[in-house]
Amino acid sequence: QEPESVAQRLKNERVVFLNERRTKSLQQLEEYYSTGNNSNLVEKYRKDFVCSINSLIIERGMYVDRKCDEGVRRWKDRTKLNDIKNNYQSQIEEQVNKCLQQCWQENKKMNETELEKEFNVMWKKTTSTFKDLRPPAASIMEDMEASLHENMSADTKFLNEQLSKKPLSELTDKNPQVTQDHIEVYKTSYTFKIWSSKPGIKYFERAQ
């Protein structure tokens, strides 16, 4: 199934599920007030309880929708990345084969240094046509504040009050640093591991 259809199905299911939970919670609240067991002491909070239930349902719904959209977005990005990777891999393999074919047709006799030079020229020329896909530098503090607002929608007033007193960047004297522990690292392609190192040169020589 396509991720979009799966995400939409999950969103539809969460509407049904959360509506059921809301109805059940309001029913339990009504039953509590109808028992008469000191319920009169908290009668003035009845509307607050109802508002809290509604707010929680809305917040959970927004969270599920956000996670579904995030999953679809990540899938699309991963698909796009794989397409680019496969395209670059195909280009590299094509140029390597051309270089091998040329050496074979011209019956060139090369030593290790000449082979390496030939390979490096081909590699540099081929990879120079690739686009720089590095993302722009991220503002960690801005991303953290945005994440706080997204995940604390029920406490927006409190959050704004706290951040208005002191920006997030001033709450610590240490600048956040991104490390390998914070990101997922994937091997881009076996081609880059083969052709970008000395073993690639040895393969080139054997293929000749």
N, C-alpha and C positions, 0 to 999 in steps of 0.2 A: 504493500500500500504506500501511496505517496504521503510524505510527512504532513502536507497540508490537510489531507483528509483525516489522518489520524488525530492531528491537533484539533480539528473541528469536532470530531467525535468526542474527544475528551472534554472539550468545552461544553458540548451539549449535555454530557453526562454530569459534569459538575453543576450545571444549572439545576438539573433534577435533584441531585444529591443535596445541594445546599438549600434548596427550597424545602426539601423534606426535613432537614435538620432545623431550619428556621421555624417551620410549623410545629415541630415536636417541642422545641425549646419554648416557644410562646405558649404552647398548650400546658407544659409543665409549670410555667410561671403562673398561668391563670389558675391552675389547680392548687398551687401553693397559696395564692391569695384567697381562694375560695374555701380553704380549710378552716380559716379563722384562728389558727394557732399562732397568736401574737403577730399575725400578718399586718394588723393595723399599725404596728410600730414602724413598719417599713413601707407603709402605703405611699408616702410621699416620694419614694424612690422607684415606684412602678414604671413611670415613664423613662427613667434613666436606664432601668433594666432592659426595657424594650429597645431603646436606642442603642444600647451596648450590643444586644443580640443582632440588630440590623447592621450595625457597623462592622461587627465581626464577620458576618456573612459576606458583606460587600468586600471587605479586605481579603478574605480567603478566595473569593471569586477573582479579584484582580490579580492575586498571586498566581493562581492556576493559569489564568489567561497569559500572564507575563511569561511564565515558564514554558507554556506551549509555543508562544511566539518566538521565544529564545531558542527553543529546540529546532524549530523550522529554519530560523535564520542561520543557526550553526550548521545545519545540514546543507543548506544552500551554499554557504561559504566553503564547507568541506568539498562539496561537489565541484565548485568553481576552482578550488585549489588543485584538486586531482586532475581536472581538465588541463590546467596550465602546466602541471608537472608532466603529464603524459605528452603534451605538445612539445615541451622543452626536451624531454627524453628522446622523442622521435627525431627532433632536429639534430641532437648530438650524435645519435646513432647513425643518422644519414651522413653527417659530415665525417665521422670516423670511417665509415665504409668507403666514402669517396677518397679519403686520404690513403687508405690501404690499397684501394684499386689503382690509384695513381702511382704509388710506389711499386706496385707489382708490374704495371704496364711499362714503366720506365726502367724496371729492373735495377732499382737503386740499391747500392750496398752502403749501409749506414752503420756507424758505431753507436754506442749507447748515448753519447752526447748529441750526435746528430738526430737520433731518433727522438730524444727528449725535446730538442729545439723544434723539430717538425710538429710534434704533438702539441707543444705549448702554443705555437702559432695558430694551429687549427682551433685549439680550445679557446684562446683569447678572441679570435675572430668570431667564433660561433656564439659564445656567451655574451659578447658585446651587444648583440641584438636583443637580448632578453631585457624585459622591463624590470625596473627596480620595484619590487612588490612590498618593500618594507613599509609597515604602517607608520603614520606620523607619531611623534613622541606623545605619550599619554600624560595627562595631568592627573596624577594619582589622587591628589587631594580633592579635585573637582569630581572625579569618579566616585570617591568614597562618600562625599556629601550627597551626590545624586542617588547612590545606592541606599543611603540612610533614609532619604525621603521616600524612596520606592518601598522600602521594607518596613517603614514606621509611619505609614499613612494615617493610622489611627492616632498617632502622637505628633502630628505635624505641628500643632501649636507649641507643644513643649519643646520639640526639636528646634523650631525657629527661634524660640526664646533663648535656648542654650547657645545656639550658633551666633545669635546677635550679640551676645556678651563677649564671645571670643571666637575668632575663626578656627576652623579645625586645624589649620596649619600651626596655630600657636598653642595648641593643647599638648604638644610634645616638642622637645628640643632635638629630636632625631628625625631626619628625613627618611621616608620609607624607601626601601630598595627592593627591586624585583629580582628574585633569584630563580634558580631552576626549580625550587620547590613550589613556586607559585604558578607555573605554566606547564602545559603538556607539550612534550617534545616528541616529534615524529620523524622517522627517517623519510626524507623527501623522495629518494629513489635510489635503487641499487646502482644506476648508471653513474651517479655523481660519486659514489664510493669507489667505483672501478676506475673511472677515467681521470679523476682529479689527483691521483697520487702516483707514486713510483710503480706500484703493481700494474697500473694502466700502461706504462711505457713497456714493461716486460711483455704484456699481452700484445701490444702493438708489434713488438719485435717478433714474437712467435707467429703472429698472424701473417706477417710478411713472408 
